[in-house]
Structures are given as structure tokens and as C-alpha cells.
Amino acid sequence: MDRVLTTKDLIGLGVGTVIGSGIFILPGHEAATNAGPAVSVAFLIAAIFSGICGMAFAEFSSAMPVAGSAYSYGSVIYGEVIGWVLGWSLILEYFLAVSAIATGFSAYFNNLLGQMGWSLPTALQAGPGQGGVINLMAVIIILISAVILFAGVSQSKKIENAGVVLKVAIIALFIIGGAFFIKGHNYVDFYPKQFQTGFLGLGGITAATASIIFSFLGFDTIAAHAAEVKNPTKTMSRGILGTVAISAVLYTLFAIVLTGIVNYKKLGVDDPAAFALQAVKQTQFSVVITIGALIGMFTAVLALIFASSRLAYSFGRDGLLPKGLGKVNGKHRLPQNAIILAVAVEAFIAGLVPLSTLASLINIGTLTAFFFISLGVIFLRRRKDLAHKGFKMPLYPMLPALAAILSLVLILRLPLETLKLYGIWVVIGLVWYFSYGIRHSSLNQK
């Protein structure tokens, strides 16, 4: 592949993914159900945790600048079976995240049409599980993103970067403009007593943090682009850590302003920012925020299809999935077969499966990758066969171990149903590996 991506491009891809549906949906839901105004603290904790794990990904991507993210790193450090499980978890994470965000895009788009007095037929607003036939806009936004990606990395990164700048500007507008409508009494009972459960009363905040990890999905996808990055030993770490820093500031300030405008008990809606502005009679401003949400979700879909197709390419390259997925072809030197597969699966899921079903499984795939990669830094440092002159995680080995432990704690805070479904997914992956992957694996053939 062509190495054309710079630090600015990586931050654009990262922020484009991270600042997606999470910032426009999760702050309201988590404030209403788990943390109250202290949801801003949960976002800050999630940001710090993601930053620590981001350092682990930055170290690996500097030492091994290849496509595949946690799958490739895990295969080298733990062996191919664990690498495959990590990759299989990332498939769950990336593919479902594209579909979930596309479904969120559709909900906001239909809401915007409603504000203008138009609407799509009910059959085209949702899949069969929600009384419709197909979620048409969710499918369309994925197909539009695919067309852009087939135009080549150079073209798609320009669109991504422009969308990210516009999206961040609109979020900054909400933070600055919304600050004038903050009412101090909305912060009273900052961390409500009904949420103070578990160890030291932190049950609500840790539950919110575990759910909010979905919001920071994106910085780890940067590692999937390592084969297309200029000077990866320096650029990868700057892209990952820059993404986490920008996202942390925006998320925390957004949550503070949101819970200051409206009492947290009223924020259990899918469009909390627009709802808050409508509550203070700023209807026109709420339309601007809705447009910002649409741009945000579009850039997230674009960046995640980019990452998920590179993951599928890595599997094909190594023989764990059909080798046709590992081909790079066309005038833009793209993994075209992998892009087609990713888009087909993601569009199918987005069109037919409800958002709630998708979102419940995304976090555990992310946290599993965080656990193994953070712990893997300890093993990476001991490898003498890998040239490692780039970024290195500070406070070794304490910080990598801490990140791994926190990942495990957050996994255990997820709902039991999610853990069961993830267990089924892993079993399916292992059956595939031992029935197909192990016989076609390039590594085993060597």
C-alpha cells in the first residue's frame, strides 16, 4: 500500500471516529441512568484510561508498523490463536460499530426531516425488529462512504479531515453557546445517592465508564492504518495520543455543559444536545447541532469502514480468511475485495438489526483488545528480535499492568448478557480457526 498518511491525517481519522455517535447520544443516557451530572467525571476517567491504553497501542504501532492493529500485534506476542481471537473481537467491534453509528445517523436524519415537515415511509425507517422493512438511510450512508473510499486514500482523507474540522467547530459552538444557559442548581446532587453503589459507592460511575468506552472507540483503529503511514515510528504515537487528548477535552466539556443546561433526569433521550437546546427555546441552534451530529456520524462511519476493511485485508493476507481478501489492486492500490466484504456485511446489519442490539457487544470487543495489548507491552520489551526505536510507554512495567487490570475490571462491569453473547462469538471464531484458518494460515505453512 502507499504510505501517504501524516500525523494530521491520523488525528483526522481518529477524531473522526471517536467524536461520532458517542458524544451526541451517550452523555444523556449515562447521566440519566448511571451517574447524574458526574457523567463528566466518567468521561474523564474513560479518557484517562483510553489514553493509557493508547500509549500501549502507540508503542506496538511504532515497533510493528503493519496493518491489522491488535490482531497483528497479538499474533506476534501471544501466537496466532490469541491473535485470531483478538482479530475476531475486532471484527465484532469494527463491523458492529459501523452498523450502530449508521443506525444512529438514520435516527438523527429522520428527526431532521421531521423538523422540516417531511418523513420517509415507516417501512424504510427501521428494520423488521422495529416494525419496518429496512433502515434505508443507514444503508445509504454506508454505501456513500464506500464510494468515497474507492476514490483512494488521498481523496477520502481530504473529505474526512474537512468533516472533522466542521464537526469539531459545531461541538465547540455548543460548548461555548450552551455555557450561557447553564443553571447552577442542575449540578446540585452532583453524584446522586441512588447511583452510589458497590465499592466506595463508585458503582454508578464505573458502570457509566464501562459504557462510555464505546465513545472512545476509534483511537485504536488508527493502528489499523500503520501500513499506509509516513514515518510510522513517530507518526503513529502522535496520531493516537493526539486523538485521545482532543477527544477527552471535547467529551468532558460537552458533558459538563449538557448537564448544566437540563436536569440529568430528563436526558434519557437519543438526541440530548438538541433536546437541551429546545428546552431553553434555542430551536434553530438545535438544528445546527443535529447537522453537526450527522456530520460527526458520517465521518465516524467513513473512518471505521476504512479500519474494518484493513482488518479483513490482514486476515486474507495471512490466510485466516479467503486469500482474495488480502489482495491489493486497482489504480489506487486498495484492498478492494476487503472493502466490498466490509461494506456488504455492515450495510446488511445496519439495515436490519436494531441499534440497542448492536451497541451491547461493541464495548467488550474493545476492552478485550485493550487488555491483551496493554499486557503485551511487557512481553514486547523482552523481544530481542524486534527493532524498537520508536515511542515507548512510560512508567514501565507498572502502567501497562495497570491498564490491563482496569480493562479486566471494566469487562466485569458489563451486563451478563453481553458476556454470554461474546462467549458465543469467541466459540464461533475458534471453530472457524481450527476448521479453516489453521490449515490455510501463512504462518503455519512457513
C-alpha positions in Angstrom: 0.0 0.0 0.0 1.0 3.6 -0.5 2.4 5.4 2.6 0.5 8.7 2.3 -1.0 9.4 5.8 0.6 12.1 8.1 0.0 12.9 11.8 -2.7 15.4 10.8 -4.5 12.7 8.7 -4.3 10.1 11.6 -5.7 12.6 14.1 -8.4 13.4 11.5 -9.3 9.7 11.2 -9.1 9.2 15.0 -11.2 12.2 16.0 -13.5 11.4 13.1 -14.2 8.0 14.6 -14.1 8.9 18.3 -16.3 12.0 18.1 -19.2 10.2 16.5 -22.5 9.0 17.9 -20.9 8.7 21.4 -20.8 12.4 22.1 -24.3 13.0 20.7 -26.1 10.1 22.4 -24.2 8.6 25.4 -23.8 11.7 27.7 -27.6 12.0 28.2 -28.3 8.3 28.6 -25.5 7.7 31.1 -26.3 10.8 33.1 -29.9 9.7 33.4 -29.3 6.1 34.3 -25.9 5.8 36.0 -24.1 8.9 37.1 -26.1 12.1 37.0 -24.0 15.3 36.4 -21.0 13.2 37.5 -21.1 11.7 34.0 -18.5 14.3 33.1 -16.2 12.5 35.6 -17.0 9.2 34.0 -16.0 10.6 30.6 -12.7 12.0 32.1 -11.9 8.6 33.7 -12.7 6.9 30.4 -10.4 9.4 28.6 -7.5 8.8 31.0 -7.9 5.0 30.8 -8.1 5.2 27.0 -5.0 7.4 27.0 -3.1 4.9 29.0 -4.2 2.1 26.6 -3.5 4.4 23.7 0.1 4.5 24.8 0.3 0.7 24.6 -1.1 0.8 21.0 1.3 3.6 20.2 4.3 1.5 21.3 3.2 -1.5 19.3 2.4 0.5 16.2 5.9 2.1 16.4 7.6 -1.3 16.8 5.4 -3.1 14.2 4.0 -0.6 11.6 1.8 -3.1 9.8 -1.9 -3.3 9.0 -4.0 -5.4 11.4 -3.9 -3.5 14.7 -4.3 -5.7 17.8 -4.7 -8.8 15.6 -1.2 -8.4 14.1 0.4 -7.4 17.4 -1.3 -10.3 19.3 -0.2 -12.8 16.7 3.5 -11.8 17.2 3.4 -11.6 21.0 1.0 -14.4 22.0 0.9 -16.6 19.0 -1.7 -17.0 16.2 -4.5 -18.4 18.3 -4.7 -15.5 20.6 -4.0 -13.1 17.7 -7.0 -14.6 15.9 -9.2 -14.2 19.0 -8.2 -10.6 19.2 -8.8 -10.1 15.5 -12.2 -11.9 15.8 -13.0 -9.5 18.6 -12.0 -6.5 16.5 -14.3 -7.8 13.7 -17.1 -7.7 16.2 -16.1 -4.2 17.4 -15.5 -2.5 14.0 -18.2 -4.1 11.9 -20.9 -3.6 14.6 -19.7 -0.1 15.3 -20.1 0.9 11.6 -23.6 -0.5 11.7 -24.5 1.0 15.0 -23.3 4.5 14.1 -25.1 4.3 10.7 -28.3 3.4 12.5 -27.8 6.4 14.8 -27.2 8.6 11.7 -30.5 7.4 10.3 -32.4 8.3 13.5 -31.0 11.8 13.5 -31.6 12.2 9.8 -35.2 11.1 10.1 -35.6 13.5 13.1 -34.2 16.4 10.9 -36.7 15.5 8.1 -39.5 15.6 10.7 -38.4 19.1 11.8 -38.8 20.2 8.1 -42.2 18.6 7.7 -41.1 15.6 5.7 -40.7 11.9 6.5 -39.8 8.6 5.0 -42.3 5.8 4.9 -42.3 3.8 8.2 -41.2 0.7 6.4 -37.9 2.5 5.4 -37.1 3.9 8.8 -36.3 0.7 10.7 -35.6 -3.0 10.2 -38.0 -5.9 10.8 -37.4 -5.9 14.6 -38.7 -2.4 15.0 -41.8 -2.5 12.8 -40.2 -1.6 9.5 -38.7 -3.4 6.5 -35.2 -1.9 6.2 -33.4 1.1 7.7 -32.8 2.8 4.4 -30.7 5.8 5.4 -28.3 3.6 7.5 -27.6 1.5 4.3 -27.3 4.6 2.1 -24.7 6.3 4.3 -22.6 3.2 4.3 -22.7 2.9 0.6 -21.8 6.6 0.1 -18.8 6.1 2.4 -17.8 3.1 0.3 -17.8 5.2 -2.9 -15.6 7.8 -1.2 -13.2 5.1 0.0 -12.9 3.6 -3.5 -11.7 7.0 -4.8 -8.5 6.3 -2.9 -6.8 7.2 0.4 -5.7 10.7 -0.7 -9.3 11.7 -1.7 -11.0 10.1 1.3 -8.7 11.6 3.8 -9.4 15.1 2.5 -13.2 14.6 2.9 -12.6 13.0 6.4 -10.4 15.9 7.5 -12.8 18.6 6.3 -15.8 16.8 8.0 -13.8 16.6 11.3 -13.0 20.3 11.3 -16.6 21.2 10.7 -17.8 18.7 13.3 -15.4 20.0 16.0 -16.4 23.6 15.2 -20.1 22.8 15.8 -19.3 20.9 19.1 -17.2 23.9 20.2 -20.2 26.1 19.3 -22.5 24.0 21.6 -19.9 24.2 24.5 -19.4 27.9 24.2 -23.0 28.9 23.4 -24.6 26.4 25.8 -22.4 27.7 28.7 -24.6 30.8 28.7 -27.7 28.7 29.6 -26.2 26.7 32.4 -28.2 26.8 35.7 -26.1 26.0 38.8 -28.9 24.1 40.5 -28.8 21.4 37.8 -25.4 20.4 39.3 -26.8 20.0 42.8 -26.5 16.4 44.0 -23.6 16.1 41.5 -23.3 12.4 42.1 -26.9 11.3 43.2 -27.2 8.9 46.1 -29.2 6.3 44.1 -26.1 5.7 41.9 -23.7 5.4 44.8 -23.5 1.6 44.8 -20.7 -1.0 45.0 -17.1 -0.4 46.2 -16.7 3.0 47.8 -20.0 4.0 46.2 -18.5 4.2 42.8 -20.8 1.7 41.1 -22.7 4.2 39.1 -19.5 6.0 37.8 -17.8 2.7 36.9 -20.9 1.4 35.1 -21.1 4.7 33.2 -17.3 4.5 32.4 -17.7 0.9 31.1 -20.5 2.0 28.7 -18.6 5.2 27.7 -15.6 3.2 26.4 -17.7 2.9 23.2 -17.3 6.7 22.9 -13.5 6.3 22.6 -13.7 3.6 20.0 -11.5 5.0 17.3 -8.1 5.8 18.6 -7.2 2.0 18.4 -8.4 1.9 14.8 -5.5 4.2 13.9 -3.2 1.2 14.4 -5.1 -0.5 11.5 -3.6 2.1 9.1 0.0 1.6 10.0 0.9 0.2 6.6 -0.2 3.5 4.9 1.5 5.9 7.3 4.6 8.0 6.6 7.4 7.7 9.2 5.3 5.3 11.4 7.7 5.1 14.3 6.9 8.8 15.2 3.6 9.4 13.4 1.6 6.6 14.9 2.1 7.6 18.5 1.4 11.3 17.8 -1.8 10.4 15.9 -3.1 8.1 18.7 -2.2 10.3 21.7 -3.4 13.5 19.8 -6.7 11.9 19.2 -7.2 10.9 22.8 -6.3 14.3 24.1 -8.6 16.2 21.8 -11.5 13.8 22.4 -11.0 13.9 26.1 -11.4 17.7 26.3 -14.4 17.8 23.9 -16.3 15.0 25.7 -15.7 16.3 29.2 -16.7 19.9 28.4 -19.7 18.7 26.4 -21.0 16.6 29.3 -20.5 19.5 31.8 -22.4 21.9 29.6 -25.2 19.4 28.8 -25.9 18.5 32.4 -25.8 22.2 33.4 -28.5 23.2 30.8 -31.0 20.5 31.7 -31.6 18.4 34.8 -30.0 14.9 34.3 -33.3 13.1 34.9 -34.6 14.5 31.6 -31.7 13.5 29.5 -32.5 9.8 28.7 -33.1 10.6 25.1 -31.3 9.7 21.8 -30.6 13.4 20.9 -29.8 15.0 24.3 -27.9 18.0 22.9 -30.8 19.0 20.6 -33.3 18.3 23.4 -31.4 20.5 25.8 -31.3 23.4 23.4 -35.0 23.0 22.6 -35.7 23.1 26.3 -34.2 26.6 26.5 -36.0 27.8 23.4 -33.0 27.6 21.1 -34.7 25.6 18.4 -32.6 27.0 15.4 -29.5 26.2 17.4 -30.7 22.7 17.9 -31.0 22.2 14.1 -27.3 23.2 13.8 -26.4 20.6 16.5 -28.4 18.0 14.6 -26.5 18.8 11.4 -23.2 18.6 13.4 -24.3 15.2 14.7 -25.0 13.9 11.2 -21.5 15.1 10.0 -20.0 13.5 13.1 -21.6 10.2 12.5 -20.7 10.3 8.8 -17.0 10.8 9.4 -17.1 8.0 12.0 -18.7 5.6 9.5 -16.1 6.5 6.9 -13.2 6.0 9.2 -14.5 2.8 10.6 -15.2 1.2 7.2 -11.6 2.2 6.4 -10.3 0.4 9.5 -12.6 -2.7 9.2 -11.6 -3.3 5.6 -7.9 -3.1 6.5 -8.6 -5.7 9.2 -10.3 -8.0 6.7 -7.4 -7.5 4.4 -4.9 -8.5 7.1 -6.9 -11.8 7.7 -6.9 -12.5 3.9 -3.2 -11.7 3.7 -2.4 -14.2 6.4 -4.8 -16.9 5.1 -7.1 -16.9 8.1 -9.9 -15.8 5.8 -10.0 -16.4 2.0 -6.8 -15.1 0.4 -8.8 -13.0 -2.1 -9.4 -10.5 0.8 -5.6 -10.0 1.1 -5.1 -8.6 -2.5 -4.2 -5.0 -3.1 -5.3 -3.9 -6.6 -6.7 -1.1 -8.7 -5.0 2.2 -9.6 -5.3 3.5 -6.0 -3.6 0.4 -4.5 -6.6 -0.6 -2.3 -7.7 -3.9 -0.8 -10.9 -3.7 -2.9 -12.2 -7.2 -2.0 -11.9 -6.4 1.7 -13.7 -3.1 1.3 -16.6 -4.8 -0.6 -16.9 -7.5 2.1 -16.9 -5.0 5.0 -19.4 -2.7 3.3 -21.8 -5.6 2.4 -21.8 -7.1 5.9 -22.1 -3.7 7.6 -24.9 -2.5 5.3 -26.8 -5.7 5.9 -26.6 -5.4 9.7 -27.3 -1.7 9.8 -30.4 -2.2 7.6 -32.0 -5.0 9.6 -30.7 -5.0 13.2 -31.8 -2.5 16.0 -29.2 -0.1 17.4 -29.6 -1.5 21.0 -28.7 -5.0 19.9 -25.6 -3.7 18.1 -24.2 -1.4 20.9 -24.3 -4.0 23.6 -21.5 -6.1 22.0 -19.1 -3.3 20.9 -17.6 -2.4 24.2 -16.4 -5.9 25.1 -14.5 -6.3 21.8 -12.7 -3.0 22.5 -11.9 -3.9 26.2 -10.6 -7.3 25.2 -8.2 -5.7 22.8 -7.2 -3.2 25.4 -6.4 -5.9 28.0 -4.2 -8.0 25.7 -2.3 -5.1 24.1 -1.6 -3.3 27.4 -0.3 -6.6 28.9 1.5 -7.3 25.7 3.8 -4.3 26.2 5.6 -6.2 29.0 6.3 -9.1 26.5 7.2 -6.7 23.7 10.0 -5.1 25.7 11.6 -8.6 26.2 11.7 -9.4 22.5 15.2 -9.0 21.2 14.2 -9.9 17.6 12.1 -6.7 17.1 13.7 -3.4 16.4 12.1 -1.0 18.8 13.3 2.6 18.5 10.1 4.5 18.4 7.6 5.6 21.1 7.8 3.7 24.5 5.1 3.6 27.2 6.3 5.5 30.3 6.3 4.0 33.9 7.1 0.5 32.6 6.0 -2.1 33.8 3.6 -0.5 36.2 1.5 1.4 33.7 0.9 -1.5 31.2 -0.1 -3.7 34.1 -2.5 -1.1 35.5 -4.1 -0.6 32.1 -4.6 -4.4 31.8 -6.2 -4.7 35.2 -8.5 -1.7 34.6 -9.6 -3.3 31.3 -10.5 -6.5 33.1 -12.4 -4.6 35.8 -14.4 -2.8 33.1 -15.2 -6.0 31.3 -16.6 -7.5 34.5 -18.8 -4.3 34.9 -20.6 -5.1 31.6 -24.0 -6.8 31.6 -24.0 -10.6 32.0 -26.0 -11.0 28.7 -23.2 -9.2 26.9 -20.6 -11.5 28.3 -22.6 -14.6 27.3 -23.1 -13.3 23.7 -19.4 -12.5 23.5 -18.5 -16.0 24.7 -20.7 -17.5 21.9 -18.9 -15.2 19.4 -15.5 -16.4 20.5 -16.5 -20.0 20.3 -17.7 -19.4 16.7 -14.3 -17.8 15.9 -12.4 -20.7 17.4 -14.4 -23.2 15.4 -13.6 -21.3 12.2 -9.9 -21.1 13.1 -9.5 -24.8 13.8 -11.6 -25.9 10.8 -10.3 -23.4 8.2 -7.8 -20.9 9.4 -5.1 -23.3 10.8 -5.0 -25.2 7.5 -4.7 -22.1 5.4 -2.6 -19.9 7.7 0.6 -18.4 6.0 2.3 -18.6 9.4 1.6 -22.4 9.8 2.6 -23.1 6.2 6.0 -21.5 6.9 
